[in-house]
Amino acid sequence: MRFSPRLAIALVSAHLAACSMLEPAPAVEGRAPSRGVPSSSAHSAGDELMAYLARLRGMTERGLAAETTRQREAARTAPSDLAQVKVALALALTPQSDEGEILALVEPVAKREAADDDVRAMASFLHVQASERRRLRESAAAASKGLRDERKAVEVQKQRADALQERAAQLQQKIDALTELEKSLSDRQSQGR
């Protein structure tokens, strides 16, 4: 499925607006995180992801980098779909993150039929967002290269125009000198008669 950039931005905006209405889930000592099995006393994986996203939104760039490192370590020690999506979420909010890394984290989760629906939906969303970011970054790089090439071409044209203008000035000086010489010769002939 392909999303337009406007749709992706609208989805992100709606998602972030919804996150601002959520309060972070209270930490419960001794209980393992929910793996997407909702119960009356546990939060679903979707609730956990929304609370996590709300927490990430308030972080600085340095805080996001530290959180990404922490989540990578947590995903390495206790691998799960939810852990991978959390790493991808932290990376997605980091300005200089690598889209390839995000895609590598969420693509398997988005394709896995057995994954929790909420986790899979978030993985799919992050996949679309990272793909779009990559496409936009590549478009910007191509446009930047095109602009540099165009500037070089304009500079070459300007140098050519300057050279032609200088050549025209030199030719005009020669014409003026020849005109003066002709006038001088003409004056001598008329005086010699």
C-alpha positions in Angstrom: 0.0 0.0 0.0 1.4 3.5 -0.9 0.6 6.6 1.1 0.9 10.1 -0.2 3.2 12.5 1.7 0.2 14.5 2.8 -1.6 11.4 4.1 1.5 10.4 6.0 1.8 13.8 7.5 -1.8 13.8 8.5 -1.5 10.3 10.0 1.6 11.4 12.0 -0.2 14.6 13.2 -3.3 12.7 14.2 -1.1 10.1 15.9 0.8 12.7 17.8 -2.4 14.6 18.8 -3.8 11.3 20.1 -0.6 10.7 22.1 -0.8 14.1 23.8 -4.2 13.0 25.3 -2.7 9.9 26.8 -0.9 9.8 30.1 2.1 7.5 30.4 1.2 4.1 31.8 2.2 3.7 35.5 5.1 1.3 36.0 4.1 -1.8 37.9 7.0 -3.5 39.8 7.6 -7.1 39.1 5.3 -7.4 36.1 6.6 -8.2 32.7 5.5 -5.9 29.9 2.3 -7.0 28.1 3.0 -8.9 24.9 -0.3 -7.8 23.3 -2.6 -9.9 25.4 -5.1 -7.5 26.8 -6.5 -8.2 30.3 -8.4 -6.2 32.7 -5.3 -5.3 34.8 -2.7 -5.0 32.0 -2.3 -2.6 29.2 -2.3 -3.8 25.7 0.8 -3.5 23.5 -1.0 -0.6 21.7 -1.4 1.3 25.0 2.2 0.6 25.9 3.3 1.9 22.5 1.2 5.0 22.8 2.4 5.8 26.3 6.0 5.2 25.1 5.5 7.6 22.2 4.1 10.2 24.5 7.1 9.9 26.7 9.5 10.1 23.7 7.8 13.3 22.4 9.0 15.3 25.5 12.7 14.3 25.1 15.5 16.4 23.7 17.7 15.1 20.9 20.3 14.0 23.4 17.6 12.2 25.5 16.3 10.5 22.4 19.8 9.2 21.6 20.2 7.8 25.1 16.8 6.3 24.9 17.5 4.7 21.6 20.7 3.1 23.0 18.8 1.9 26.1 16.0 0.4 23.9 18.6 -1.3 21.6 20.1 -3.0 24.6 16.7 -4.0 25.9 15.8 -5.4 22.5 19.1 -7.3 22.4 18.7 -8.9 25.8 14.9 -9.6 25.5 14.1 -9.7 21.8 10.5 -9.2 20.9 8.4 -7.5 18.2 7.4 -4.8 20.8 11.0 -4.2 21.7 12.0 -3.8 18.0 9.1 -1.3 17.4 10.2 0.7 20.4 13.7 1.0 19.1 12.2 2.0 15.7 10.0 4.6 17.4 12.9 6.2 19.2 14.9 6.2 16.0 12.0 7.7 14.0 11.9 10.7 16.3 15.7 11.2 16.1 16.4 13.9 13.4 19.5 12.3 12.0 18.4 8.6 12.2 19.0 6.1 9.4 15.9 5.1 7.6 17.5 1.8 6.6 17.9 0.9 10.2 14.3 1.7 11.0 13.1 -0.3 8.0 15.2 -3.3 9.0 13.6 -3.2 12.5 10.0 -2.9 11.5 9.8 -4.7 8.2 9.9 -8.2 9.7 7.3 -7.2 12.3 5.0 -5.6 9.7 5.0 -8.8 7.7 4.7 -11.3 10.5 1.1 -12.5 10.6 1.5 -13.8 14.2 2.5 -10.4 15.6 0.2 -8.5 17.9 -2.2 -6.4 15.8 -1.3 -3.1 17.5 2.5 -3.8 17.2 2.1 -4.8 13.6 0.0 -1.7 12.8 2.7 0.6 14.4 5.4 -1.3 12.6 3.5 -0.8 9.3 3.1 2.9 10.0 6.8 3.3 10.9 7.7 1.4 7.7 5.6 3.8 5.6 7.0 6.8 7.4 10.6 5.7 7.1 10.2 4.8 3.4 8.7 8.2 2.7 11.5 9.9 4.6 14.0 8.0 2.6 12.3 8.9 -0.6 12.1 12.6 0.4 15.8 12.6 1.5 16.8 11.0 -1.8 14.7 13.5 -3.7 16.3 16.4 -1.8 19.7 15.0 -2.5 18.9 14.7 -6.2 17.5 18.2 -6.3 20.5 19.6 -4.5 22.8 17.9 -7.0 20.7 19.3 -9.9 20.9 22.7 -8.3 24.7 22.4 -8.0 25.0 21.3 -11.6 22.8 24.2 -12.7 24.9 26.7 -10.7 28.0 25.3 -12.4 26.4 25.7 -15.8 25.4 29.3 -15.0 28.9 30.0 -13.8 30.4 28.6 -17.0 27.9 30.7 -19.1 28.8 33.8 -17.1 32.5 33.2 -17.6 31.9 32.7 -21.4 29.8 35.9 -21.5 32.5 37.8 -19.6 35.1 36.5 -22.0 33.0 37.5 -25.0 32.4 40.9 -23.5 36.1 41.4 -23.0 36.8 40.2 -26.6 34.2 42.6 -27.9 35.8 45.5 -25.9 39.2 44.5 -27.4 37.8 44.4 -30.9 36.1 47.8 -30.3 39.4 49.3 -29.3 41.0 47.9 -32.5 38.2 49.3 -34.6 38.5 52.7 -32.8 42.3 52.6 -33.4 41.8 51.7 -37.1 39.2 54.5 -37.4 41.7 57.0 -35.9 44.4 55.7 -38.2 42.2 56.0 -41.2 41.1 59.5 -40.2 44.7 60.5 -39.6 45.7 59.2 -43.0 42.8 60.9 -44.6 43.8 64.2 -42.9 47.4 63.9 -44.2 46.2 63.2 -47.7 44.0 66.3 -47.7 46.8 68.5 -46.3 49.3 67.1 -48.8 47.3 68.3 -51.8 
